[in-house]
């Protein structure tokens, strides 16, 4: 028993033939690179929300145990350790 393949015929379209939109190539040579937003220059210091100023070079261990009182300035090379519990 062999079955004939089903063939589907499309009805003729009543609309007019329209030209296909022009194809756009997306090769990297034709498309210029997107302009990058200028980055903010990094400072040597970080200013916290409480207006404390901390150097990026400072070494801070156990920061969740450190409480700064008032306005503090921590210079580069400073080492703050709060991980030496007994």
PyMOL Python script that loads the backbone (N, CA, C, O; Angstrom):
from pymol import cmd

cmd.read_pdbstr("""\
ATOM      1  N   UNK A   1       0.822  -1.167   0.000  1.00  0.00           N
ATOM      2  CA  UNK A   1       0.000   0.000   0.000  1.00  0.00           C
ATOM      3  C   UNK A   1       0.875   1.242   0.000  1.00  0.00           C
ATOM      4  O   UNK A   1       1.601   1.498   0.961  1.00  0.00           O
ATOM      5  N   UNK A   2       0.809   1.975  -1.024  1.00  0.00           N
ATOM      6  CA  UNK A   2       1.580   3.205  -1.104  1.00  0.00           C
ATOM      7  C   UNK A   2       0.629   4.381  -1.091  1.00  0.00           C
ATOM      8  O   UNK A   2      -0.460   4.338  -1.664  1.00  0.00           O
ATOM      9  N   UNK A   3       1.065   5.421  -0.430  1.00  0.00           N
ATOM     10  CA  UNK A   3       0.222   6.610  -0.390  1.00  0.00           C
ATOM     11  C   UNK A   3       0.895   7.703  -1.189  1.00  0.00           C
ATOM     12  O   UNK A   3       2.117   7.855  -1.160  1.00  0.00           O
ATOM     13  N   UNK A   4       0.117   8.430  -1.871  1.00  0.00           N
ATOM     14  CA  UNK A   4       0.645   9.529  -2.672  1.00  0.00           C
ATOM     15  C   UNK A   4       0.927  10.705  -1.754  1.00  0.00           C
ATOM     16  O   UNK A   4       0.152  10.953  -0.830  1.00  0.00           O
ATOM     17  N   UNK A   5       2.008  11.434  -1.980  1.00  0.00           N
ATOM     18  CA  UNK A   5       2.291  12.587  -1.126  1.00  0.00           C
ATOM     19  C   UNK A   5       1.218  13.650  -1.300  1.00  0.00           C
ATOM     20  O   UNK A   5       0.733  13.898  -2.404  1.00  0.00           O
ATOM     21  N   UNK A   6       0.868  14.261  -0.198  1.00  0.00           N
ATOM     22  CA  UNK A   6      -0.132  15.321  -0.242  1.00  0.00           C
ATOM     23  C   UNK A   6       0.494  16.565  -0.857  1.00  0.00           C
ATOM     24  O   UNK A   6       1.570  16.999  -0.445  1.00  0.00           O
ATOM     25  N   UNK A   7      -0.163  17.111  -1.808  1.00  0.00           N
ATOM     26  CA  UNK A   7       0.316  18.349  -2.411  1.00  0.00           C
ATOM     27  C   UNK A   7      -0.678  19.442  -2.103  1.00  0.00           C
ATOM     28  O   UNK A   7      -1.889  19.257  -2.228  1.00  0.00           O
ATOM     29  N   UNK A   8      -0.162  20.566  -1.707  1.00  0.00           N
ATOM     30  CA  UNK A   8      -1.003  21.701  -1.377  1.00  0.00           C
ATOM     31  C   UNK A   8      -0.778  22.758  -2.431  1.00  0.00           C
ATOM     32  O   UNK A   8       0.354  23.165  -2.689  1.00  0.00           O
ATOM     33  N   UNK A   9      -1.843  23.192  -3.027  1.00  0.00           N
ATOM     34  CA  UNK A   9      -1.732  24.241  -4.031  1.00  0.00           C
ATOM     35  C   UNK A   9      -2.267  25.522  -3.429  1.00  0.00           C
ATOM     36  O   UNK A   9      -3.313  25.540  -2.780  1.00  0.00           O
ATOM     37  N   UNK A  10      -1.530  26.584  -3.655  1.00  0.00           N
ATOM     38  CA  UNK A  10      -1.959  27.872  -3.135  1.00  0.00           C
ATOM     39  C   UNK A  10      -2.812  28.574  -4.172  1.00  0.00           C
ATOM     40  O   UNK A  10      -2.558  28.503  -5.374  1.00  0.00           O
ATOM     41  N   UNK A  11      -3.821  29.245  -3.676  1.00  0.00           N
ATOM     42  CA  UNK A  11      -4.680  30.010  -4.567  1.00  0.00           C
ATOM     43  C   UNK A  11      -3.905  31.218  -5.055  1.00  0.00           C
ATOM     44  O   UNK A  11      -3.080  31.756  -4.317  1.00  0.00           O
ATOM     45  N   UNK A  12      -4.147  31.650  -6.259  1.00  0.00           N
ATOM     46  CA  UNK A  12      -3.429  32.827  -6.752  1.00  0.00           C
ATOM     47  C   UNK A  12      -3.754  34.039  -5.894  1.00  0.00           C
ATOM     48  O   UNK A  12      -4.904  34.264  -5.516  1.00  0.00           O
ATOM     49  N   UNK A  13      -2.741  34.799  -5.602  1.00  0.00           N
ATOM     50  CA  UNK A  13      -2.891  35.964  -4.745  1.00  0.00           C
ATOM     51  C   UNK A  13      -3.521  37.095  -5.526  1.00  0.00           C
ATOM     52  O   UNK A  13      -3.176  37.343  -6.681  1.00  0.00           O
ATOM     53  N   UNK A  14      -4.454  37.780  -4.875  1.00  0.00           N
ATOM     54  CA  UNK A  14      -5.111  38.888  -5.551  1.00  0.00           C
ATOM     55  C   UNK A  14      -4.338  40.193  -5.375  1.00  0.00           C
ATOM     56  O   UNK A  14      -4.628  41.178  -6.055  1.00  0.00           O
ATOM     57  N   UNK A  15      -3.367  40.211  -4.478  1.00  0.00           N
ATOM     58  CA  UNK A  15      -2.601  41.436  -4.271  1.00  0.00           C
ATOM     59  C   UNK A  15      -1.535  41.565  -5.346  1.00  0.00           C
ATOM     60  O   UNK A  15      -1.137  40.583  -5.972  1.00  0.00           O
ATOM     61  N   UNK A  16      -1.094  42.762  -5.542  1.00  0.00           N
ATOM     62  CA  UNK A  16      -0.071  43.006  -6.557  1.00  0.00           C
ATOM     63  C   UNK A  16       1.282  42.581  -6.022  1.00  0.00           C
ATOM     64  O   UNK A  16       1.501  42.533  -4.812  1.00  0.00           O
ATOM     65  N   UNK A  17       2.165  42.281  -6.918  1.00  0.00           N
ATOM     66  CA  UNK A  17       3.512  41.900  -6.508  1.00  0.00           C
ATOM     67  C   UNK A  17       4.232  43.127  -5.983  1.00  0.00           C
ATOM     68  O   UNK A  17       4.305  44.160  -6.649  1.00  0.00           O
ATOM     69  N   UNK A  18       4.744  42.998  -4.813  1.00  0.00           N
ATOM     70  CA  UNK A  18       5.500  44.096  -4.210  1.00  0.00           C
ATOM     71  C   UNK A  18       6.967  43.714  -4.188  1.00  0.00           C
ATOM     72  O   UNK A  18       7.321  42.548  -4.010  1.00  0.00           O
ATOM     73  N   UNK A  19       7.789  44.687  -4.368  1.00  0.00           N
ATOM     74  CA  UNK A  19       9.227  44.436  -4.339  1.00  0.00           C
ATOM     75  C   UNK A  19       9.654  44.173  -2.906  1.00  0.00           C
ATOM     76  O   UNK A  19       9.158  44.806  -1.974  1.00  0.00           O
ATOM     77  N   UNK A  20      10.554  43.258  -2.741  1.00  0.00           N
ATOM     78  CA  UNK A  20      11.065  42.938  -1.410  1.00  0.00           C
ATOM     79  C   UNK A  20      11.882  44.116  -0.903  1.00  0.00           C
ATOM     80  O   UNK A  20      12.536  44.801  -1.689  1.00  0.00           O
ATOM     81  N   UNK A  21      11.850  44.358   0.404  1.00  0.00           N
ATOM     82  CA  UNK A  21      12.657  45.460   0.933  1.00  0.00           C
ATOM     83  C   UNK A  21      14.133  45.181   0.704  1.00  0.00           C
ATOM     84  O   UNK A  21      14.556  44.025   0.702  1.00  0.00           O
ATOM     85  N   UNK A  22      14.906  46.216   0.514  1.00  0.00           N
ATOM     86  CA  UNK A  22      16.338  46.000   0.272  1.00  0.00           C
ATOM     87  C   UNK A  22      16.976  45.335   1.482  1.00  0.00           C
ATOM     88  O   UNK A  22      16.715  45.698   2.629  1.00  0.00           O
ATOM     89  N   UNK A  23      17.806  44.369   1.198  1.00  0.00           N
ATOM     90  CA  UNK A  23      18.456  43.664   2.299  1.00  0.00           C
ATOM     91  C   UNK A  23      19.573  44.530   2.860  1.00  0.00           C
ATOM     92  O   UNK A  23      20.277  45.230   2.132  1.00  0.00           O
ATOM     93  N   UNK A  24      19.709  44.460   4.158  1.00  0.00           N
ATOM     94  CA  UNK A  24      20.775  45.221   4.823  1.00  0.00           C
ATOM     95  C   UNK A  24      21.825  44.241   5.289  1.00  0.00           C
ATOM     96  O   UNK A  24      21.511  43.244   5.939  1.00  0.00           O
ATOM     97  N   UNK A  25      23.041  44.515   4.967  1.00  0.00           N
ATOM     98  CA  UNK A  25      24.106  43.633   5.421  1.00  0.00           C
ATOM     99  C   UNK A  25      24.556  44.080   6.802  1.00  0.00           C
ATOM    100  O   UNK A  25      24.621  45.272   7.102  1.00  0.00           O
ATOM    101  N   UNK A  26      24.858  43.114   7.615  1.00  0.00           N
ATOM    102  CA  UNK A  26      25.286  43.423   8.982  1.00  0.00           C
ATOM    103  C   UNK A  26      26.743  43.050   9.184  1.00  0.00           C
ATOM    104  O   UNK A  26      27.138  42.641  10.276  1.00  0.00           O
ATOM    105  N   UNK A  27      27.527  43.188   8.153  1.00  0.00           N
ATOM    106  CA  UNK A  27      28.938  42.863   8.317  1.00  0.00           C
ATOM    107  C   UNK A  27      29.604  43.915   9.197  1.00  0.00           C
ATOM    108  O   UNK A  27      29.217  45.084   9.195  1.00  0.00           O
ATOM    109  N   UNK A  28      30.594  43.486   9.936  1.00  0.00           N
ATOM    110  CA  UNK A  28      31.239  44.393  10.882  1.00  0.00           C
ATOM    111  C   UNK A  28      32.028  45.495  10.179  1.00  0.00           C
ATOM    112  O   UNK A  28      32.284  46.543  10.771  1.00  0.00           O
ATOM    113  N   UNK A  29      32.411  45.274   8.937  1.00  0.00           N
ATOM    114  CA  UNK A  29      33.185  46.293   8.234  1.00  0.00           C
ATOM    115  C   UNK A  29      32.296  47.460   7.803  1.00  0.00           C
ATOM    116  O   UNK A  29      32.753  48.602   7.745  1.00  0.00           O
ATOM    117  N   UNK A  30      31.029  47.175   7.502  1.00  0.00           N
ATOM    118  CA  UNK A  30      30.143  48.220   7.008  1.00  0.00           C
ATOM    119  C   UNK A  30      29.493  49.008   8.140  1.00  0.00           C
ATOM    120  O   UNK A  30      29.114  50.163   7.949  1.00  0.00           O
ATOM    121  N   UNK A  31      29.360  48.400   9.311  1.00  0.00           N
ATOM    122  CA  UNK A  31      28.673  49.046  10.426  1.00  0.00           C
ATOM    123  C   UNK A  31      29.709  49.661  11.357  1.00  0.00           C
ATOM    124  O   UNK A  31      30.576  48.948  11.862  1.00  0.00           O
ATOM    125  N   UNK A  32      29.640  50.968  11.596  1.00  0.00           N
ATOM    126  CA  UNK A  32      30.609  51.570  12.523  1.00  0.00           C
ATOM    127  C   UNK A  32      30.321  51.139  13.957  1.00  0.00           C
ATOM    128  O   UNK A  32      29.180  50.836  14.307  1.00  0.00           O
ATOM    129  N   UNK A  33      31.341  51.114  14.761  1.00  0.00           N
ATOM    130  CA  UNK A  33      31.197  50.730  16.166  1.00  0.00           C
ATOM    131  C   UNK A  33      30.388  51.795  16.897  1.00  0.00           C
ATOM    132  O   UNK A  33      30.542  52.984  16.621  1.00  0.00           O
ATOM    133  N   UNK A  34      29.523  51.379  17.833  1.00  0.00           N
ATOM    134  CA  UNK A  34      28.746  52.381  18.576  1.00  0.00           C
ATOM    135  C   UNK A  34      29.664  53.238  19.441  1.00  0.00           C
ATOM    136  O   UNK A  34      30.671  52.765  19.966  1.00  0.00           O
ATOM    137  N   UNK A  35      29.299  54.485  19.573  1.00  0.00           N
ATOM    138  CA  UNK A  35      30.101  55.407  20.380  1.00  0.00           C
ATOM    139  C   UNK A  35      29.972  55.028  21.849  1.00  0.00           C
ATOM    140  O   UNK A  35      28.866  54.822  22.348  1.00  0.00           O
ATOM    141  N   UNK A  36      31.087  54.939  22.529  1.00  0.00           N
ATOM    142  CA  UNK A  36      31.069  54.590  23.940  1.00  0.00           C
ATOM    143  C   UNK A  36      30.908  55.847  24.764  1.00  0.00           C
ATOM    144  O   UNK A  36      31.468  56.898  24.449  1.00  0.00           O
ATOM    145  N   UNK A  37      30.133  55.719  25.827  1.00  0.00           N
ATOM    146  CA  UNK A  37      29.924  56.850  26.721  1.00  0.00           C
ATOM    147  C   UNK A  37      31.221  57.134  27.465  1.00  0.00           C
ATOM    148  O   UNK A  37      31.918  56.200  27.861  1.00  0.00           O
ATOM    149  N   UNK A  38      31.552  58.379  27.659  1.00  0.00           N
ATOM    150  CA  UNK A  38      32.778  58.683  28.396  1.00  0.00           C
ATOM    151  C   UNK A  38      32.657  58.195  29.833  1.00  0.00           C
ATOM    152  O   UNK A  38      31.624  58.376  30.478  1.00  0.00           O
ATOM    153  N   UNK A  39      33.708  57.584  30.319  1.00  0.00           N
ATOM    154  CA  UNK A  39      33.684  57.061  31.677  1.00  0.00           C
ATOM    155  C   UNK A  39      34.161  58.121  32.651  1.00  0.00           C
ATOM    156  O   UNK A  39      34.971  58.983  32.310  1.00  0.00           O
ATOM    157  N   UNK A  40      33.652  58.043  33.850  1.00  0.00           N
ATOM    158  CA  UNK A  40      34.053  58.976  34.895  1.00  0.00           C
ATOM    159  C   UNK A  40      35.444  58.578  35.376  1.00  0.00           C
ATOM    160  O   UNK A  40      35.668  57.409  35.689  1.00  0.00           O
ATOM    161  N   UNK A  41      36.368  59.505  35.443  1.00  0.00           N
ATOM    162  CA  UNK A  41      37.705  59.142  35.905  1.00  0.00           C
ATOM    163  C   UNK A  41      37.655  58.674  37.360  1.00  0.00           C
ATOM    164  O   UNK A  41      36.975  59.268  38.196  1.00  0.00           O
ATOM    165  N   UNK A  42      38.382  57.608  37.639  1.00  0.00           N
ATOM    166  CA  UNK A  42      38.378  57.085  39.000  1.00  0.00           C
ATOM    167  C   UNK A  42      39.272  57.942  39.879  1.00  0.00           C
ATOM    168  O   UNK A  42      40.350  58.375  39.470  1.00  0.00           O
ATOM    169  N   UNK A  43      38.813  58.171  41.062  1.00  0.00           N
ATOM    170  CA  UNK A  43      39.548  58.971  42.025  1.00  0.00           C
ATOM    171  C   UNK A  43      40.375  58.043  42.902  1.00  0.00           C
ATOM    172  O   UNK A  43      40.117  56.841  42.957  1.00  0.00           O
ATOM    173  N   UNK A  44      41.350  58.589  43.575  1.00  0.00           N
ATOM    174  CA  UNK A  44      42.148  57.800  44.516  1.00  0.00           C
ATOM    175  C   UNK A  44      41.391  57.572  45.807  1.00  0.00           C
ATOM    176  O   UNK A  44      41.784  56.733  46.616  1.00  0.00           O
ATOM    177  N   UNK A  45      40.296  58.318  46.013  1.00  0.00           N
ATOM    178  CA  UNK A  45      39.522  58.227  47.249  1.00  0.00           C
ATOM    179  C   UNK A  45      38.062  57.909  46.944  1.00  0.00           C
ATOM    180  O   UNK A  45      37.547  58.258  45.882  1.00  0.00           O
ATOM    181  N   UNK A  46      37.411  57.249  47.882  1.00  0.00           N
ATOM    182  CA  UNK A  46      35.987  56.948  47.810  1.00  0.00           C
ATOM    183  C   UNK A  46      35.299  57.772  48.878  1.00  0.00           C
ATOM    184  O   UNK A  46      35.735  57.789  50.029  1.00  0.00           O
ATOM    185  N   UNK A  47      34.229  58.456  48.507  1.00  0.00           N
ATOM    186  CA  UNK A  47      33.460  59.219  49.488  1.00  0.00           C
ATOM    187  C   UNK A  47      32.185  58.439  49.787  1.00  0.00           C
ATOM    188  O   UNK A  47      31.409  58.145  48.878  1.00  0.00           O
ATOM    189  N   UNK A  48      31.967  58.103  51.054  1.00  0.00           N
ATOM    190  CA  UNK A  48      30.794  57.333  51.451  1.00  0.00           C
ATOM    191  C   UNK A  48      29.581  58.237  51.578  1.00  0.00           C
ATOM    192  O   UNK A  48      29.688  59.458  51.462  1.00  0.00           O
ATOM    193  N   UNK A  49      28.423  57.628  51.816  1.00  0.00           N
ATOM    194  CA  UNK A  49      27.197  58.414  51.969  1.00  0.00           C
ATOM    195  C   UNK A  49      27.233  59.269  53.227  1.00  0.00           C
ATOM    196  O   UNK A  49      26.541  60.284  53.299  1.00  0.00           O
ATOM    197  N   UNK A  50      28.032  58.875  54.226  1.00  0.00           N
ATOM    198  CA  UNK A  50      28.174  59.654  55.460  1.00  0.00           C
ATOM    199  C   UNK A  50      29.296  60.687  55.344  1.00  0.00           C
ATOM    200  O   UNK A  50      29.702  61.279  56.344  1.00  0.00           O
ATOM    201  N   UNK A  51      29.794  60.901  54.128  1.00  0.00           N
ATOM    202  CA  UNK A  51      30.846  61.881  53.820  1.00  0.00           C
ATOM    203  C   UNK A  51      32.204  61.512  54.418  1.00  0.00           C
ATOM    204  O   UNK A  51      33.041  62.390  54.626  1.00  0.00           O
ATOM    205  N   UNK A  52      32.435  60.226  54.697  1.00  0.00           N
ATOM    206  CA  UNK A  52      33.768  59.766  55.071  1.00  0.00           C
ATOM    207  C   UNK A  52      34.562  59.589  53.785  1.00  0.00           C
ATOM    208  O   UNK A  52      34.000  59.244  52.746  1.00  0.00           O
ATOM    209  N   UNK A  53      35.868  59.823  53.854  1.00  0.00           N
ATOM    210  CA  UNK A  53      36.724  59.713  52.680  1.00  0.00           C
ATOM    211  C   UNK A  53      37.733  58.603  52.945  1.00  0.00           C
ATOM    212  O   UNK A  53      38.491  58.648  53.913  1.00  0.00           O
ATOM    213  N   UNK A  54      37.726  57.598  52.057  1.00  0.00           N
ATOM    214  CA  UNK A  54      38.570  56.418  52.240  1.00  0.00           C
ATOM    215  C   UNK A  54      39.406  56.229  50.984  1.00  0.00           C
ATOM    216  O   UNK A  54      38.880  56.238  49.871  1.00  0.00           O
ATOM    217  N   UNK A  55      40.716  56.055  51.168  1.00  0.00           N
ATOM    218  CA  UNK A  55      41.613  55.829  50.035  1.00  0.00           C
ATOM    219  C   UNK A  55      41.389  54.431  49.477  1.00  0.00           C
ATOM    220  O   UNK A  55      41.135  53.486  50.223  1.00  0.00           O
ATOM    221  N   UNK A  56      41.485  54.312  48.164  1.00  0.00           N
ATOM    222  CA  UNK A  56      41.332  52.999  47.534  1.00  0.00           C
ATOM    223  C   UNK A  56      42.489  52.072  47.900  1.00  0.00           C
ATOM    224  O   UNK A  56      42.330  50.852  47.872  1.00  0.00           O
ATOM    225  N   UNK A  57      43.648  52.633  48.241  1.00  0.00           N
ATOM    226  CA  UNK A  57      44.814  51.827  48.592  1.00  0.00           C
ATOM    227  C   UNK A  57      44.771  51.330  50.031  1.00  0.00           C
ATOM    228  O   UNK A  57      45.586  50.490  50.412  1.00  0.00           O
ATOM    229  N   UNK A  58      43.835  51.831  50.842  1.00  0.00           N
ATOM    230  CA  UNK A  58      43.748  51.415  52.246  1.00  0.00           C
ATOM    231  C   UNK A  58      43.304  49.958  52.318  1.00  0.00           C
ATOM    232  O   UNK A  58      42.507  49.498  51.500  1.00  0.00           O
ATOM    233  N   UNK A  59      43.827  49.245  53.302  1.00  0.00           N
ATOM    234  CA  UNK A  59      43.479  47.844  53.513  1.00  0.00           C
ATOM    235  C   UNK A  59      42.531  47.776  54.702  1.00  0.00           C
ATOM    236  O   UNK A  59      42.891  48.159  55.816  1.00  0.00           O
ATOM    237  N   UNK A  60      41.321  47.289  54.460  1.00  0.00           N
ATOM    238  CA  UNK A  60      40.306  47.220  55.511  1.00  0.00           C
ATOM    239  C   UNK A  60      39.840  45.778  55.624  1.00  0.00           C
ATOM    240  O   UNK A  60      39.352  45.201  54.653  1.00  0.00           O
ATOM    241  N   UNK A  61      39.988  45.194  56.811  1.00  0.00           N
ATOM    242  CA  UNK A  61      39.548  43.826  57.067  1.00  0.00           C
ATOM    243  C   UNK A  61      38.460  43.844  58.124  1.00  0.00           C
ATOM    244  O   UNK A  61      38.576  44.548  59.128  1.00  0.00           O
ATOM    245  N   UNK A  62      37.409  43.077  57.906  1.00  0.00           N
ATOM    246  CA  UNK A  62      36.308  43.035  58.859  1.00  0.00           C
ATOM    247  C   UNK A  62      35.518  44.320  58.872  1.00  0.00           C
ATOM    248  O   UNK A  62      35.195  44.836  59.942  1.00  0.00           O
ATOM    249  N   UNK A  63      35.201  44.846  57.709  1.00  0.00           N
ATOM    250  CA  UNK A  63      34.570  46.163  57.617  1.00  0.00           C
ATOM    251  C   UNK A  63      33.208  46.230  58.289  1.00  0.00           C
ATOM    252  O   UNK A  63      32.772  47.319  58.664  1.00  0.00           O
ATOM    253  N   UNK A  64      32.521  45.109  58.454  1.00  0.00           N
ATOM    254  CA  UNK A  64      31.210  45.155  59.102  1.00  0.00           C
ATOM    255  C   UNK A  64      31.325  45.357  60.609  1.00  0.00           C
ATOM    256  O   UNK A  64      30.316  45.626  61.261  1.00  0.00           O
ATOM    257  N   UNK A  65      32.520  45.236  61.181  1.00  0.00           N
ATOM    258  CA  UNK A  65      32.721  45.506  62.608  1.00  0.00           C
ATOM    259  C   UNK A  65      33.277  46.909  62.856  1.00  0.00           C
ATOM    260  O   UNK A  65      33.406  47.315  64.011  1.00  0.00           O
ATOM    261  N   UNK A  66      33.607  47.654  61.808  1.00  0.00           N
ATOM    262  CA  UNK A  66      34.207  48.981  61.954  1.00  0.00           C
ATOM    263  C   UNK A  66      33.116  50.040  61.903  1.00  0.00           C
ATOM    264  O   UNK A  66      32.296  50.052  60.985  1.00  0.00           O
ATOM    265  N   UNK A  67      33.110  50.931  62.895  1.00  0.00           N
ATOM    266  CA  UNK A  67      32.168  52.045  62.931  1.00  0.00           C
ATOM    267  C   UNK A  67      32.993  53.322  62.975  1.00  0.00           C
ATOM    268  O   UNK A  67      33.780  53.527  63.899  1.00  0.00           O
ATOM    269  N   UNK A  68      32.813  54.174  61.983  1.00  0.00           N
ATOM    270  CA  UNK A  68      33.539  55.438  61.942  1.00  0.00           C
ATOM    271  C   UNK A  68      32.684  56.501  62.615  1.00  0.00           C
ATOM    272  O   UNK A  68      31.491  56.614  62.336  1.00  0.00           O
ATOM    273  N   UNK A  69      33.291  57.272  63.495  1.00  0.00           N
ATOM    274  CA  UNK A  69      32.558  58.327  64.191  1.00  0.00           C
ATOM    275  C   UNK A  69      32.893  59.682  63.603  1.00  0.00           C
ATOM    276  O   UNK A  69      34.066  60.041  63.500  1.00  0.00           O
ATOM    277  N   UNK A  70      31.883  60.435  63.218  1.00  0.00           N
ATOM    278  CA  UNK A  70      32.123  61.756  62.628  1.00  0.00           C
ATOM    279  C   UNK A  70      32.659  61.621  61.223  1.00  0.00           C
ATOM    280  O   UNK A  70      32.478  60.590  60.574  1.00  0.00           O
ATOM    281  N   UNK A  71      33.322  62.666  60.753  1.00  0.00           N
ATOM    282  CA  UNK A  71      33.939  62.608  59.432  1.00  0.00           C
ATOM    283  C   UNK A  71      35.346  62.063  59.576  1.00  0.00           C
ATOM    284  O   UNK A  71      36.138  62.560  60.376  1.00  0.00           O
ATOM    285  N   UNK A  72      35.654  61.033  58.792  1.00  0.00           N
ATOM    286  CA  UNK A  72      36.971  60.401  58.869  1.00  0.00           C
ATOM    287  C   UNK A  72      37.634  60.428  57.502  1.00  0.00           C
ATOM    288  O   UNK A  72      36.976  60.363  56.463  1.00  0.00           O
ATOM    289  N   UNK A  73      38.948  60.525  57.535  1.00  0.00           N
ATOM    290  CA  UNK A  73      39.760  60.466  56.332  1.00  0.00           C
ATOM    291  C   UNK A  73      40.769  59.355  56.542  1.00  0.00           C
ATOM    292  O   UNK A  73      41.589  59.421  57.457  1.00  0.00           O
ATOM    293  N   UNK A  74      40.713  58.329  55.696  1.00  0.00           N
ATOM    294  CA  UNK A  74      41.630  57.195  55.801  1.00  0.00           C
ATOM    295  C   UNK A  74      42.552  57.256  54.594  1.00  0.00           C
ATOM    296  O   UNK A  74      42.107  57.108  53.455  1.00  0.00           O
ATOM    297  N   UNK A  75      43.840  57.474  54.848  1.00  0.00           N
ATOM    298  CA  UNK A  75      44.834  57.640  53.790  1.00  0.00           C
ATOM    299  C   UNK A  75      45.239  56.293  53.207  1.00  0.00           C
ATOM    300  O   UNK A  75      44.997  55.240  53.795  1.00  0.00           O
ATOM    301  N   UNK A  76      45.867  56.358  52.027  1.00  0.00           N
ATOM    302  CA  UNK A  76      46.413  55.165  51.407  1.00  0.00           C
ATOM    303  C   UNK A  76      47.542  54.612  52.259  1.00  0.00           C
ATOM    304  O   UNK A  76      48.295  55.375  52.863  1.00  0.00           O
ATOM    305  N   UNK A  77      47.664  53.314  52.313  1.00  0.00           N
ATOM    306  CA  UNK A  77      48.680  52.680  53.145  1.00  0.00           C
ATOM    307  C   UNK A  77      48.185  52.378  54.548  1.00  0.00           C
ATOM    308  O   UNK A  77      48.854  51.656  55.286  1.00  0.00           O
ATOM    309  N   UNK A  78      47.030  52.911  54.938  1.00  0.00           N
ATOM    310  CA  UNK A  78      46.477  52.631  56.263  1.00  0.00           C
ATOM    311  C   UNK A  78      45.907  51.213  56.278  1.00  0.00           C
ATOM    312  O   UNK A  78      45.381  50.735  55.272  1.00  0.00           O
ATOM    313  N   UNK A  79      46.017  50.551  57.421  1.00  0.00           N
ATOM    314  CA  UNK A  79      45.475  49.206  57.589  1.00  0.00           C
ATOM    315  C   UNK A  79      44.513  49.236  58.767  1.00  0.00           C
ATOM    316  O   UNK A  79      44.919  49.498  59.899  1.00  0.00           O
ATOM    317  N   UNK A  80      43.243  48.970  58.503  1.00  0.00           N
ATOM    318  CA  UNK A  80      42.226  48.883  59.555  1.00  0.00           C
ATOM    319  C   UNK A  80      41.807  47.432  59.661  1.00  0.00           C
ATOM    320  O   UNK A  80      41.348  46.837  58.686  1.00  0.00           O
ATOM    321  N   UNK A  81      41.967  46.854  60.862  1.00  0.00           N
ATOM    322  CA  UNK A  81      41.609  45.452  61.050  1.00  0.00           C
ATOM    323  C   UNK A  81      40.614  45.326  62.178  1.00  0.00           C
ATOM    324  O   UNK A  81      40.851  45.796  63.291  1.00  0.00           O
ATOM    325  N   UNK A  82      39.508  44.692  61.883  1.00  0.00           N
ATOM    326  CA  UNK A  82      38.508  44.415  62.908  1.00  0.00           C
ATOM    327  C   UNK A  82      38.228  42.920  62.961  1.00  0.00           C
ATOM    328  O   UNK A  82      37.185  42.495  63.456  1.00  0.00           O
ATOM    329  N   UNK A  83      39.153  42.131  62.454  1.00  0.00           N
ATOM    330  CA  UNK A  83      38.956  40.683  62.430  1.00  0.00           C
ATOM    331  C   UNK A  83      39.804  39.963  63.478  1.00  0.00           C
ATOM    332  O   UNK A  83      39.949  38.742  63.423  1.00  0.00           O
ATOM    333  N   UNK A  84      40.361  40.709  64.429  1.00  0.00           N
ATOM    334  CA  UNK A  84      41.235  40.101  65.434  1.00  0.00           C
ATOM    335  C   UNK A  84      40.485  39.898  66.749  1.00  0.00           C
ATOM    336  O   UNK A  84      40.963  40.333  67.797  1.00  0.00           O
ATOM    337  N   UNK A  85      39.344  39.259  66.718  1.00  0.00           N
ATOM    338  CA  UNK A  85      38.570  38.997  67.932  1.00  0.00           C
ATOM    339  C   UNK A  85      39.234  37.904  68.748  1.00  0.00           C
ATOM    340  O   UNK A  85      39.913  37.029  68.212  1.00  0.00           O
ATOM    341  N   UNK A  86      39.022  37.971  70.066  1.00  0.00           N
ATOM    342  CA  UNK A  86      39.519  36.892  70.929  1.00  0.00           C
ATOM    343  C   UNK A  86      38.452  35.872  71.150  1.00  0.00           C
ATOM    344  O   UNK A  86      38.677  34.885  71.851  1.00  0.00           O
TER     345      UNK A  86
END
""", "prot")
cmd.dss("prot")
cmd.show_as("cartoon", "prot")
cmd.util.cbc("prot")
cmd.orient("prot")
